[in-house]
Amino acid sequence: MFVAPDPGRMRLRNSARAVIGVGAAVALAELCGLSLTASITGGLAALLALFTVVDSSVRAQRATTALLPLAGFPVLALATTLHGVPLARDAAFLAVVFAGVYARRWGPRGHALGIFGFMMFFVTQFLHAVPGQLPELYAAVGLALLAAGAVRFALWPIERRTPPAAAPPGLPGAGLARPTTRQAFQATAACAFALAIGQALSEDRWYWAVGTAWWIFVNTASRGETLVRGFRRVLGTVLGIAAGLLIAVPLHGAPAPTAALVAVCVFGIFYTAAPSYSWMMFFVTVMAGLLYGLLGVLHPGLLLLRFQETAIGAFGAALAVVIILPVTTHGANDAWIQRALECVRASTAAALDRLAGDPAADPAPHAAELELLLGRVRMALAPLVHPLSPLRARKARARQVLALLDDCAREVRGLVAVAADPQASHDARLAAACWRVEAAVQALTARDSTPELTAPPKPRPVAPAEPALAHLHGLEHALVALAVPLRTDPRAPLVISA
């Protein structure tokens, strides 16, 4: 959280903009004379619109934001109508869970619409909304989306100057092997478990268990990722509850300081989401406590119940990924690493074509995709490098893979910069070096054979006038070194070649 890089201060600006957008949504609802319940619903809708809409172009972001009511309004109507019919309400909630996760197959837009639909059902349980409140809930959500859109696309259009990076496409699959289909069944089973046990614990606050199980499955792909995310969610919740006892309880729902602290929490949620899931959950938990204070129902026992429901949801998610259509951490790791290596090959080939004089060749998009894929690799390897992981050999192997892939990315960035220079020239040595890079990638990605493990070549001295060749030699060195951690038994001790 404290040392993670923030290129261009994007996280800082996005977090500040979120505070303005959510604040504007709540202020607009209050000015229109809507109830506290409606104002909180509007604030949450604005937060979700700013947090979950991450399409790769501003135009697509506008379209997704405009489509959010199509997902949210029917769910609001369903949830409020079934509020007094527990069995039907529970079945409808699980149906919304399945549909929300399944919708992720349609990319960032399906992802955002699925989350928005789920959270509209969740917020009606949080606020105990009833059908008579539906018109003002609709009004609050509509005003909130208008306010959030105005702040995002007119007042502070960050993405116009810095286009958002496109998320790497998901892993392929068909039928139950398709990640979104598999996760839909896993998440629904986890939420069903959380709902049943959560209601046995509390008939009023069971929804926290379901919310925990749902959010643990967001942006995870393997058993290990899901288990680590569950641990981090519980950790962040515990820290948030401790802070809530010290901050939220003594305030007794005082409006002005509560509003100021909620704004701090909104900033913290956005600023810490990328580098630290635990800290993000800390701010979410503190904000929830503050909102309970505004509603006049906050007491220490409620915070303890929040922890218990969170633990139930995390346990349900853990059971689901272990029992239902499990995907091992190794399988997910291998798939994302393969994608990253293919991107290295494509970047190198495009750079060589550009150096050879082909004006249509552009390695920059491949290099940008590589950065995104490496972020996904880091997420996939997170369970293995976690401080509590007992698998010491696999932890060392995962750390070496990450370090060598970072070396590859650095050399690719350097190669792309050289290729962009119109004065850069091409010679036969570059073609030979590029061929060796492609051969190294092919050896690492071959699935039907195990290549001979050779020692990485020592870095070759090059003249200052040959930067492209230096980057290719560095890339070749890192790729050959990757054969050691990628092509040996994961349980064997790691032996690093000299």
C-alpha positions in Angstrom: 0.0 0.0 0.0 2.7 2.5 1.0 5.5 1.6 -1.5 3.5 0.5 -4.6 4.3 2.7 -7.6 1.6 5.0 -8.9 2.7 6.0 -12.4 1.3 9.4 -13.4 -0.5 9.5 -10.0 -3.4 7.7 -11.6 -4.5 6.0 -8.4 -4.3 9.3 -6.5 -6.3 11.1 -9.0 -8.8 8.3 -9.4 -9.3 8.2 -5.7 -9.8 11.9 -5.3 -12.3 11.9 -8.2 -14.2 9.0 -6.5 -14.7 11.1 -3.4 -16.0 14.0 -5.5 -18.3 11.7 -7.5 -19.8 9.9 -4.4 -20.1 13.1 -2.5 -21.9 14.7 -5.4 -24.3 11.8 -5.6 -25.2 11.9 -1.9 -25.5 15.7 -1.9 -27.9 15.6 -4.9 -30.1 13.0 -3.2 -30.2 15.1 -0.1 -31.1 18.3 -2.0 -33.9 16.4 -3.7 -35.3 15.6 -0.3 -34.8 11.8 -0.5 -34.5 9.7 2.6 -31.3 8.6 4.3 -31.9 5.1 2.9 -32.1 6.4 -0.6 -29.1 8.7 -0.1 -27.0 5.7 1.0 -28.2 3.7 -2.0 -27.2 6.5 -4.3 -23.8 6.9 -2.8 -23.2 3.1 -3.2 -24.4 3.3 -6.8 -22.0 6.1 -7.6 -19.1 4.3 -5.9 -19.8 1.1 -8.0 -20.1 3.1 -11.2 -16.7 4.7 -10.6 -15.1 1.5 -9.3 -16.3 -1.3 -11.6 -16.6 0.4 -15.0 -13.2 -0.3 -16.5 -13.7 -0.7 -20.2 -10.8 -0.1 -22.5 -12.1 3.2 -24.0 -14.0 6.2 -22.7 -16.8 5.6 -25.2 -17.3 2.1 -23.9 -17.2 3.3 -20.3 -20.0 5.8 -21.1 -22.1 3.0 -22.6 -21.5 0.7 -19.7 -22.4 3.4 -17.2 -25.6 4.1 -19.1 -26.5 0.4 -19.1 -26.1 0.0 -15.3 -29.8 0.8 -14.6 -30.8 -2.0 -16.9 -29.1 -4.4 -14.5 -29.8 -2.6 -11.3 -33.5 -1.5 -11.5 -35.0 -4.9 -12.1 -32.9 -6.4 -9.3 -34.0 -3.6 -6.9 -37.7 -4.3 -7.7 -37.2 -8.0 -7.2 -35.3 -7.7 -3.9 -37.8 -5.2 -2.4 -40.8 -7.2 -3.5 -39.5 -10.4 -2.0 -38.2 -8.8 1.1 -40.9 -10.4 3.3 -40.8 -13.8 1.6 -37.5 -15.4 2.8 -37.5 -18.6 0.7 -38.3 -16.8 -2.6 -35.9 -14.0 -1.7 -33.0 -16.4 -1.0 -33.6 -18.3 -4.3 -33.7 -15.0 -6.2 -30.5 -13.9 -4.6 -28.7 -17.0 -5.6 -30.0 -16.6 -9.1 -28.6 -13.1 -9.2 -25.3 -14.5 -8.0 -25.1 -17.1 -10.8 -26.1 -14.6 -13.5 -23.7 -11.9 -12.2 -20.7 -14.2 -12.3 -21.7 -15.8 -15.6 -22.0 -12.4 -17.2 -18.2 -12.0 -16.8 -17.8 -13.9 -20.0 -18.8 -10.7 -21.9 -15.7 -8.9 -20.7 -15.5 -5.7 -18.6 -19.0 -4.6 -19.4 -20.5 -7.9 -18.3 -18.3 -7.8 -15.2 -19.5 -4.4 -14.2 -23.2 -5.1 -14.9 -23.0 -8.4 -12.9 -21.4 -6.6 -9.9 -24.0 -3.8 -10.0 -26.9 -6.2 -10.1 -25.6 -8.2 -7.2 -24.9 -5.1 -5.1 -28.4 -3.7 -5.7 -29.8 -6.9 -4.2 -27.3 -6.7 -1.4 -28.0 -3.0 -0.5 -31.7 -3.7 -0.1 -30.9 -6.3 2.5 -28.4 -3.9 4.2 -31.0 -1.2 4.4 -34.1 -3.4 4.8 -35.8 -1.7 1.9 -39.4 -2.4 1.2 -41.5 -2.0 -2.0 -42.9 1.4 -0.9 -39.4 2.8 -1.1 -38.7 1.7 -4.6 -39.5 5.0 -6.4 -37.1 7.0 -4.3 -34.5 4.2 -4.7 -34.8 4.4 -8.4 -34.5 8.2 -8.2 -31.4 8.0 -6.0 -29.7 5.5 -8.3 -30.5 7.5 -11.4 -29.3 10.8 -9.9 -26.1 9.0 -8.6 -25.2 7.7 -12.0 -25.8 11.1 -13.5 -23.5 12.7 -10.9 -20.8 10.0 -11.2 -20.9 10.3 -15.0 -20.7 14.1 -15.0 -17.7 14.0 -12.6 -16.0 11.1 -14.6 -16.6 12.2 -18.2 -16.9 16.0 -17.9 -15.5 17.5 -14.7 -12.4 15.3 -14.4 -12.0 13.2 -17.5 -8.7 11.5 -16.5 -9.0 8.7 -19.1 -9.1 11.2 -22.1 -5.5 12.1 -21.6 -4.4 8.7 -20.2 -6.3 6.0 -22.0 -7.2 3.1 -19.7 -5.3 -0.1 -20.3 -7.3 -3.0 -21.7 -7.6 -5.9 -19.4 -6.0 -9.1 -20.8 -8.6 -11.5 -22.2 -9.6 -14.4 -20.0 -8.2 -17.9 -20.3 -10.0 -20.0 -23.0 -12.3 -22.9 -22.2 -15.6 -24.5 -23.2 -18.5 -25.8 -21.2 -17.7 -26.3 -17.5 -14.0 -25.7 -18.2 -14.8 -22.1 -19.2 -13.6 -19.9 -16.3 -16.8 -17.9 -16.0 -19.1 -21.0 -16.1 -17.0 -22.8 -13.5 -16.9 -19.7 -11.3 -20.6 -19.2 -11.6 -21.3 -22.6 -10.1 -18.5 -22.2 -7.5 -19.8 -18.7 -6.4 -23.4 -19.9 -6.3 -22.5 -22.9 -4.1 -20.3 -20.7 -1.8 -23.1 -18.1 -1.5 -25.7 -20.8 -0.8 -23.5 -22.2 2.0 -22.9 -18.7 3.4 -26.6 -17.8 3.2 -27.7 -20.9 5.1 -25.1 -20.7 7.8 -25.3 -16.9 8.0 -29.1 -17.0 8.5 -28.6 -19.6 11.3 -26.3 -17.1 13.0 -28.4 -14.0 12.3 -31.8 -13.6 10.6 -31.1 -9.8 10.1 -27.4 -9.6 9.0 -26.8 -12.8 7.1 -26.1 -10.9 3.9 -22.6 -10.1 5.0 -21.7 -13.8 4.6 -23.1 -13.8 1.1 -21.3 -10.6 0.2 -18.0 -12.0 1.4 -18.4 -15.2 -0.6 -19.3 -13.2 -3.7 -16.5 -10.7 -3.6 -13.8 -13.3 -2.9 -14.6 -14.7 -6.4 -14.0 -11.4 -8.1 -10.7 -11.3 -10.2 -9.6 -14.8 -9.0 -9.0 -17.8 -11.3 -7.5 -20.6 -9.2 -8.0 -22.4 -5.9 -4.9 -20.7 -4.4 -5.9 -17.2 -5.5 -9.3 -17.7 -3.9 -8.0 -19.0 -0.6 -5.5 -16.1 -0.4 -8.1 -13.6 -1.2 -10.4 -15.0 1.5 -7.6 -14.8 4.1 -6.9 -11.2 3.1 -10.6 -10.3 3.3 -10.9 -11.7 6.8 -7.6 -9.9 7.9 -8.9 -6.6 6.5 -12.2 -7.0 8.2 -10.6 -7.7 11.6 -8.5 -4.6 11.3 -11.5 -2.6 10.2 -13.6 -3.8 13.1 -10.9 -2.8 15.5 -10.8 0.7 14.0 -14.6 0.8 14.0 -14.6 0.2 17.8 -12.3 3.1 18.2 -13.8 5.5 15.6 -17.4 4.6 14.5 -18.9 3.6 17.9 -17.9 6.7 19.8 -19.3 9.0 17.1 -22.9 7.7 17.6 -23.8 8.6 14.0 -22.9 12.3 14.3 -23.6 13.5 10.7 -20.7 15.9 10.0 -17.7 13.8 11.3 -19.3 10.6 9.9 -19.6 12.1 6.4 -16.0 13.3 6.6 -14.7 9.9 7.6 -16.8 8.1 5.0 -15.1 10.4 2.4 -11.7 9.2 3.8 -12.9 5.6 3.5 -14.0 6.1 -0.1 -10.6 7.5 -0.9 -8.9 4.6 0.8 -11.0 2.0 -1.0 -9.9 3.3 -4.4 -6.3 4.1 -3.5 -5.5 0.7 -1.9 -7.7 -1.6 -4.2 -4.9 -2.4 -6.6 -1.9 -2.9 -4.3 -3.6 -4.3 -1.1 -6.9 -6.2 -0.9 -6.5 -6.3 2.9 -6.3 -2.5 3.2 -9.2 -2.0 0.9 -11.3 -4.3 3.1 -10.2 -2.3 6.1 -11.7 0.8 4.6 -14.8 -1.0 3.5 -15.4 -2.3 7.0 -14.8 1.1 8.6 -17.2 2.7 6.1 -19.9 0.0 6.9 -19.5 0.7 10.6 -19.9 4.4 10.0 -23.1 3.8 7.9 -24.5 1.6 10.6 -23.9 4.6 13.0 -25.9 6.9 10.7 -28.7 4.4 10.6 -28.7 4.3 14.5 -28.0 0.5 14.8 -24.3 0.4 15.5 -23.0 -1.3 18.7 -19.9 -3.5 19.4 -22.0 -6.7 19.1 -22.9 -5.8 15.6 -19.2 -5.5 14.6 -18.5 -8.9 16.2 -21.4 -10.3 14.1 -19.8 -8.7 11.0 -16.6 -10.6 11.7 -18.5 -13.9 12.2 -20.5 -13.5 9.0 -17.3 -12.6 7.1 -15.6 -15.8 8.4 -18.6 -17.9 7.3 -18.5 -16.4 3.8 -14.7 -16.9 3.4 -15.1 -20.5 4.6 -17.9 -21.1 2.1 -15.7 -19.8 -0.7 -12.8 -22.0 0.4 -15.1 -25.1 0.4 -16.5 -24.3 -3.1 -13.1 -23.9 -4.8 -11.7 -27.1 -3.3 -14.8 -29.3 -4.0 -16.6 -27.9 -7.1 -14.7 -27.9 -10.4 -11.4 -27.0 -8.8 -8.6 -25.4 -10.8 -5.2 -25.8 -9.2 -2.9 -22.9 -8.7 -0.3 -24.5 -10.9 -2.7 -24.9 -13.8 -3.6 -21.2 -13.6 0.0 -20.1 -13.2 1.1 -22.1 -16.2 -1.6 -20.7 -18.4 -0.9 -17.0 -17.6 2.9 -17.5 -17.9 2.5 -19.1 -21.3 0.5 -16.1 -22.4 3.1 -13.7 -21.1 5.9 -15.6 -22.9 4.0 -15.6 -26.2 3.6 -11.8 -25.8 7.4 -11.5 -25.3 7.9 -13.4 -28.6 5.3 -11.1 -30.4 6.9 -8.0 -29.0 10.4 -9.1 -30.2 9.2 -10.1 -33.7 7.4 -6.7 -34.1 10.4 -4.8 -32.9 12.7 -6.6 -35.4 10.3 -5.9 -38.2 10.3 -2.2 -37.3 14.1 -2.1 -37.2 14.1 -3.8 -40.6 12.2 -0.9 -42.0 8.6 -2.0 -41.9 6.6 1.1 -40.9 3.4 -1.0 -40.2 5.2 -3.0 -37.5 4.5 -1.7 -34.0 5.7 -3.5 -30.9 4.2 -1.0 -28.5 0.8 -2.7 -28.2 2.4 -6.0 -27.5 4.6 -4.4 -24.8 1.5 -2.8 -23.2 -0.3 -6.2 -23.2 2.8 -7.8 -21.6 2.6 -5.4 -18.7 -1.1 -6.4 -18.1 -0.3 -10.1 -18.4 2.5 -9.8 -15.9 0.1 -8.2 -13.5 -2.1 -11.2 -13.9 0.9 -13.5 -13.5 1.7 -11.8 -10.2 -1.9 -12.3 -9.0 -1.8 -16.0 -10.0 1.5 -16.5 -8.2 0.4 -14.6 -5.1 -0.6 -17.8 -3.2 2.9 -19.3 -3.6 4.8 -16.2 -2.5 2.5 -15.4 0.4 4.4 -15.1 3.7 2.3 -17.9 5.2 2.8 -20.4 2.4 4.5 -23.5 3.8 5.8 -24.6 0.3 9.3 -23.3 0.5 10.6 -24.8 -2.7 7.6 -23.5 -4.7 7.9 -20.1 -3.1 11.5 -19.8 -4.1 10.6 -21.0 -7.6 7.7 -18.5 -7.9 9.9 -15.6 -6.8 12.6 -16.5 -9.4 9.9 -16.7 -12.1 8.6 -13.3 -11.2 12.1 -11.8 -11.2 13.0 -13.2 -14.6 9.7 -12.2 -16.1 10.3 -8.7 -14.8 13.7 -8.8 -16.5 12.0 -9.8 -19.7 9.6 -6.9 -19.5 12.4 -4.5 -18.9 14.3 -5.7 -21.9 11.2 -5.6 -24.1 10.5 -2.0 -23.0 14.1 -1.1 -23.9 13.8 -2.8 -27.3 10.5 -1.0 -28.1 12.1 2.3 -27.3 15.0 1.5 -29.6 12.7 0.4 -32.4 10.8 3.7 -32.1 14.0 5.6 -32.9 14.0 6.4 -36.7 17.8 6.5 -36.6 18.0 2.9 -35.4 19.4 0.4 -37.9 19.1 -3.3 -38.6 21.8 -5.8 -39.2 22.1 -9.6 -39.5 23.1 -10.0 -35.8 19.7 -8.7 -34.8 17.9 -11.3 -36.9 20.0 -14.1 -35.3 19.4 -12.8 -31.8 15.7 -12.6 -32.4 15.6 -16.1 -33.7 17.3 -17.3 -30.5 14.7 -15.4 -28.5 11.9 -17.1 -30.4 13.5 -20.5 -30.0 13.8 -19.9 -26.2 10.1 -19.0 -26.0 9.1 -22.0 -28.1 11.1 -24.3 -25.8 9.4 -22.9 -22.7 5.9 -23.1 -24.2 6.2 -26.5 -25.8 3.7 -28.8 -24.0 4.6 -32.2 -25.6 8.3 -32.2 -24.8 10.8 -31.2 -22.1 13.6 -29.1 -23.6 17.2 -29.7 -22.6 18.0 -27.4 -19.6 21.1 -25.5 -20.6 22.9 -22.9 -18.5 21.8 -19.3 -19.3 24.3 -17.6 -21.6 26.5 -15.0 -20.0 25.7 -11.4 -20.9 27.6 -10.5 -24.1 29.5 -7.2 -24.2 28.2 -4.9 -26.9 29.2 -1.4 -28.1 27.2 1.6 -27.0 25.9 1.9 -30.6 24.2 -1.5 -30.4 21.4 -1.1 -27.7 18.9 -3.3 -29.6 21.4 -6.2 -29.6 22.0 -5.6 -25.9 18.3 -5.9 -25.1 18.0 -9.0 -27.2 20.9 -10.6 -25.4 19.4 -9.7 -22.0 16.1 -11.2 -23.1 17.7 -14.4 -24.3 19.5 -14.7 -21.0 16.3 -14.3 -18.9 14.3 -16.7 -21.1 16.9 -19.5 -20.9 17.2 -19.0 -17.2 13.4 -19.4 -16.9 13.7 -23.1 -18.0 15.1 -24.0 -14.6 12.0 -23.0 -12.5 9.4 -23.7 -15.2 10.6 -27.1 -16.4 11.7 -29.0 -13.3 9.6 -30.7 -10.7 7.8 -28.0 -8.6 8.5 -30.0 -5.4 12.2 -30.3 -6.0 14.7 -27.9 -4.3 15.4 -25.0 -6.6 18.9 -25.1 -8.1 19.9 -21.9 -9.9 22.4 -22.4 -12.7 25.6 -20.5 -12.5 
